[in-house]
Amino acid sequence: MPELETLQHEFIKFLTNQSQNFSQYISEQPPVDTDIRLGIYHNAYRMRLRETIDSDHPILGSYLGDELYDQLVLGYIEHYPSQVKSLRHFCANIPTYLQHQAPFSQHPILAELAQFERVLLSAFDAVDSKVVAITDLAAINPEQWPDIKLTFHPSTTIFTEHYNSVETWQALKSEQSPNPAVKHPLASYWLVWRNQQRLTEFYHQDPREQELWQHFNAGGDFAQGCEVLSQHFEPDQVPLQAVTLLKNWLSQGIISHIISKN
């Protein structure tokens, strides 16, 4: 009999269809045949992986329908066998699979819809962090404003959309029939985060807000942020627009720190 570690590796290879010889390590226990007993484990393993896909991508499943969804599950398990101990990340490559594997690759909205579901999951699972309140702005001295920088809550991210995938997600979530897939002339942006009630939220970002968010997220300061907005607003409007967006982010609870020079 091989050592336990070798036996475990051989069992994993059997579960993932990399080996058909595992039965040699199993003793006969009538009346149930060895192959039948092993088949139970083999099927149970795949059922657990399917349950994970079901849990992570319910809206994608609704969009595909039973037949195509079954094809997705079987194909994905075959192409991307689990490589980590936690099933939380088992479905991470589903958007990639949909993007490159026919017939799914013929419908680009599928990969984008799956990616949106993964963004929502990541926001929900993100680590906790304190958030800054609007009232904390009063503590910033006027001379410090040009140098302030922002740190966003760990759950906050931008989802870039090229098709009407969020609209489709919302329709299916409400158990309504979605509109046909449509490609946007330009990319669209959605801010996604987890609020203080631990609920995931998102809203469509104006391109100007998106640029400012990206600026702060990359470590830029307030003065440079105003320069970003100066491409879209008259000079006398820029500071007000910047502060308005800042207050909006604070009200949404997505800023963890406001950093200023002493």
C-alpha positions as CSV (number, residue, x, y, z in Angstrom):
1,M,0.0,0.0,0.0
2,P,1.5,3.4,-1.0
3,E,1.9,6.2,1.5
4,L,-1.0,8.4,2.4
5,E,0.2,11.4,0.4
6,T,0.7,9.3,-2.7
7,L,-2.8,7.7,-2.2
8,Q,-4.4,11.2,-1.9
9,H,-2.7,12.4,-5.1
10,E,-3.9,9.3,-6.9
11,F,-7.4,9.7,-5.7
12,I,-7.4,13.3,-6.9
13,K,-6.2,12.2,-10.3
14,F,-9.1,9.7,-10.4
15,L,-11.6,12.3,-9.5
16,T,-10.3,14.6,-12.2
17,N,-10.2,11.9,-14.9
18,Q,-6.4,11.8,-15.0
19,S,-6.2,8.2,-14.0
20,Q,-8.4,5.1,-14.3
21,N,-6.3,2.8,-12.1
22,F,-7.3,3.9,-8.6
23,S,-9.4,0.8,-8.1
24,Q,-6.2,-1.2,-7.6
25,Y,-5.8,0.5,-4.2
26,I,-9.4,-0.3,-3.0
27,S,-10.3,-3.6,-1.4
28,E,-13.4,-5.5,-2.4
29,Q,-16.3,-5.0,0.0
30,P,-19.3,-7.0,-1.3
31,P,-22.1,-6.7,-2.1
32,V,-21.3,-3.3,-3.6
33,D,-18.8,-3.5,-6.5
34,T,-15.6,-1.4,-6.2
35,D,-16.3,0.5,-9.4
36,I,-19.7,1.4,-8.2
37,R,-18.4,2.7,-4.9
38,L,-15.7,4.8,-6.6
39,G,-18.3,6.0,-9.1
40,I,-20.3,7.5,-6.2
41,Y,-17.3,9.6,-5.1
42,H,-16.6,10.5,-8.7
43,N,-20.1,11.8,-9.3
44,A,-20.3,13.5,-5.9
45,Y,-17.2,15.4,-6.6
46,R,-18.7,16.8,-9.8
47,M,-22.0,17.5,-8.2
48,R,-20.1,19.7,-5.6
49,L,-18.3,21.6,-8.3
50,R,-21.6,22.1,-10.1
51,E,-23.2,23.4,-6.9
52,T,-20.4,25.9,-6.7
53,I,-21.0,27.2,-10.2
54,D,-24.8,27.3,-9.4
55,S,-24.1,29.4,-6.4
56,D,-21.6,31.8,-8.0
57,H,-23.4,32.3,-11.3
58,P,-27.2,32.0,-10.9
59,I,-28.0,34.8,-13.3
60,L,-25.7,33.4,-16.0
61,G,-27.5,30.1,-15.6
62,S,-30.8,31.7,-16.1
63,Y,-29.6,33.5,-19.2
64,L,-28.2,30.3,-20.8
65,G,-31.1,28.0,-20.1
66,D,-30.8,24.4,-19.0
67,E,-29.2,22.8,-22.1
68,L,-26.4,25.4,-22.6
69,Y,-25.8,25.7,-18.9
70,D,-25.3,21.9,-18.6
71,Q,-22.8,22.2,-21.5
72,L,-21.0,25.1,-19.7
73,V,-20.7,23.1,-16.4
74,L,-19.4,20.0,-18.0
75,G,-17.0,21.8,-20.3
76,Y,-15.7,24.1,-17.6
77,I,-15.0,21.3,-15.1
78,E,-13.1,19.4,-17.8
79,H,-11.0,22.4,-19.0
80,Y,-10.5,24.0,-15.5
81,P,-10.2,21.3,-12.8
82,S,-10.0,22.7,-9.3
83,Q,-6.5,23.7,-8.4
84,V,-7.1,25.3,-5.0
85,K,-8.4,24.0,-1.6
86,S,-11.1,26.6,-1.4
87,L,-14.1,26.4,-3.8
88,R,-14.5,30.2,-3.5
89,H,-12.1,30.6,-6.5
90,F,-13.0,27.6,-8.5
91,C,-15.2,29.6,-10.9
92,A,-12.6,32.4,-11.5
93,N,-11.9,31.3,-15.1
94,I,-15.5,31.1,-16.2
95,P,-15.4,34.5,-18.0
96,T,-12.3,33.3,-19.8
97,Y,-13.9,30.0,-20.7
98,L,-17.0,31.7,-22.1
99,Q,-14.8,34.2,-24.0
100,H,-12.8,31.5,-25.9
101,Q,-14.9,28.4,-26.0
102,A,-17.6,27.9,-28.7
103,P,-20.5,28.2,-28.8
104,F,-20.3,30.7,-25.9
105,S,-17.6,32.8,-27.6
106,Q,-20.0,33.7,-30.3
107,H,-22.0,35.7,-27.8
108,P,-19.6,38.1,-26.0
109,I,-22.2,39.3,-23.5
110,L,-21.9,35.9,-21.8
111,A,-18.3,36.4,-20.6
112,E,-19.2,40.0,-19.5
113,L,-22.2,38.9,-17.6
114,A,-20.1,36.2,-15.8
115,Q,-17.5,38.8,-15.1
116,F,-20.0,41.1,-13.5
117,E,-21.2,38.3,-11.2
118,R,-17.6,37.7,-10.2
119,V,-17.1,41.4,-9.4
120,L,-20.2,41.3,-7.2
121,L,-18.8,38.3,-5.4
122,S,-15.4,39.9,-4.9
123,A,-17.1,43.1,-3.5
124,F,-19.1,41.0,-1.1
125,D,-16.1,39.0,0.1
126,A,-13.7,41.9,0.4
127,V,-12.0,42.6,3.8
128,D,-13.6,45.1,6.2
129,S,-12.3,48.6,6.6
130,K,-13.5,51.7,8.3
131,V,-15.1,54.5,6.2
132,V,-14.8,58.3,6.4
133,A,-17.9,60.3,7.1
134,I,-18.8,63.6,5.4
135,T,-18.5,65.4,8.7
136,D,-14.7,64.5,8.7
137,L,-14.2,66.9,5.8
138,A,-14.5,69.8,8.3
139,A,-11.3,68.6,9.9
140,I,-9.3,69.3,6.8
141,N,-7.6,72.7,6.8
142,P,-8.2,74.8,3.6
143,E,-4.4,74.8,2.8
144,Q,-4.3,71.0,3.0
145,W,-6.9,70.4,0.3
146,P,-4.6,70.5,-2.8
147,D,-2.5,67.6,-1.3
148,I,-5.2,65.3,0.0
149,K,-5.3,61.8,-1.4
150,L,-8.0,59.1,-1.0
151,T,-8.0,55.4,-0.1
152,F,-11.1,53.6,-1.2
153,H,-12.8,50.8,0.7
154,P,-11.3,47.4,-0.3
155,S,-14.6,46.3,-1.8
156,T,-14.8,49.2,-4.3
157,T,-14.0,48.5,-7.9
158,I,-14.9,49.6,-11.4
159,F,-16.7,47.2,-13.8
160,T,-16.2,48.1,-17.4
161,E,-19.1,47.2,-19.6
162,H,-19.1,46.9,-23.5
163,Y,-22.6,45.2,-23.8
164,N,-25.8,45.7,-21.9
165,S,-24.8,43.1,-19.4
166,V,-25.8,44.9,-16.2
167,E,-29.2,45.7,-17.6
168,T,-29.5,42.0,-18.5
169,W,-28.4,41.0,-15.0
170,Q,-31.0,43.4,-13.5
171,A,-33.8,42.0,-15.7
172,L,-33.0,38.4,-14.9
173,K,-32.6,39.2,-11.2
174,S,-36.2,40.6,-11.3
175,E,-37.3,37.5,-13.1
176,Q,-38.0,39.5,-16.3
177,S,-37.0,38.7,-19.9
178,P,-33.9,40.7,-20.8
179,N,-33.6,42.8,-23.9
180,P,-31.4,41.4,-26.8
181,A,-27.7,41.8,-26.4
182,V,-26.5,45.2,-27.6
183,K,-22.9,46.5,-27.9
184,H,-22.3,50.0,-26.6
185,P,-20.6,52.5,-28.9
186,L,-18.3,53.4,-26.1
187,A,-17.3,51.5,-22.9
188,S,-19.6,52.1,-19.9
189,Y,-18.5,52.1,-16.3
190,W,-20.1,50.9,-13.1
191,L,-18.9,51.6,-9.5
192,V,-19.4,48.5,-7.4
193,W,-18.9,48.2,-3.6
194,R,-20.2,46.7,-0.4
195,N,-22.1,49.0,1.9
196,Q,-22.0,49.2,5.7
197,Q,-25.0,46.9,5.9
198,R,-22.9,44.3,4.0
199,L,-25.0,44.6,0.9
200,T,-23.4,44.9,-2.5
201,E,-24.4,48.0,-4.5
202,F,-23.5,49.5,-7.9
203,Y,-24.3,52.5,-10.0
204,H,-23.5,53.7,-13.5
205,Q,-20.6,56.2,-13.5
206,D,-20.5,59.3,-15.6
207,P,-17.2,59.2,-17.6
208,R,-15.9,62.3,-15.8
209,E,-16.5,60.7,-12.4
210,Q,-14.8,57.5,-13.6
211,E,-11.7,59.5,-14.7
212,L,-11.5,61.2,-11.3
213,W,-12.0,57.9,-9.4
214,Q,-9.3,56.3,-11.4
215,H,-7.0,59.3,-10.7
216,F,-7.5,59.0,-6.9
217,N,-7.3,55.2,-7.0
218,A,-3.9,55.5,-8.7
219,G,-2.6,57.7,-5.8
220,G,-3.3,61.2,-7.3
221,D,-4.0,64.2,-5.1
222,F,-6.9,66.7,-5.1
223,A,-5.0,69.4,-7.1
224,Q,-4.2,66.9,-9.9
225,G,-7.8,65.7,-9.7
226,C,-9.0,69.2,-10.5
227,E,-6.7,69.2,-13.5
228,V,-8.4,66.0,-14.7
229,L,-11.9,67.6,-14.3
230,S,-10.7,70.8,-16.0
231,Q,-10.9,68.9,-19.3
232,H,-14.7,68.7,-18.9
233,F,-15.7,71.9,-16.9
234,E,-15.1,75.6,-16.9
235,P,-12.3,76.5,-14.5
236,D,-14.6,78.2,-11.9
237,Q,-16.7,75.0,-11.8
238,V,-14.0,72.5,-11.3
239,P,-13.5,72.8,-7.5
240,L,-17.2,72.5,-6.8
241,Q,-17.6,69.5,-9.1
242,A,-14.6,67.8,-7.4
243,V,-16.0,68.4,-3.9
244,T,-19.5,67.3,-5.1
245,L,-18.1,63.9,-6.3
246,L,-16.1,63.6,-3.1
247,K,-19.2,64.1,-1.0
248,N,-21.1,61.6,-3.1
249,W,-18.4,58.9,-2.5
250,L,-18.4,59.7,1.2
251,S,-22.2,59.4,1.4
252,Q,-21.9,56.0,-0.3
253,G,-19.4,54.9,2.3
254,I,-16.6,54.0,-0.2
255,I,-13.7,56.1,1.2
256,S,-11.6,54.5,3.9
257,H,-9.0,57.2,4.4
258,I,-8.4,60.8,3.5
259,I,-4.7,61.4,3.6
260,S,-3.3,64.9,3.9
261,K,0.2,66.4,4.6
262,N,0.6,67.8,8.1
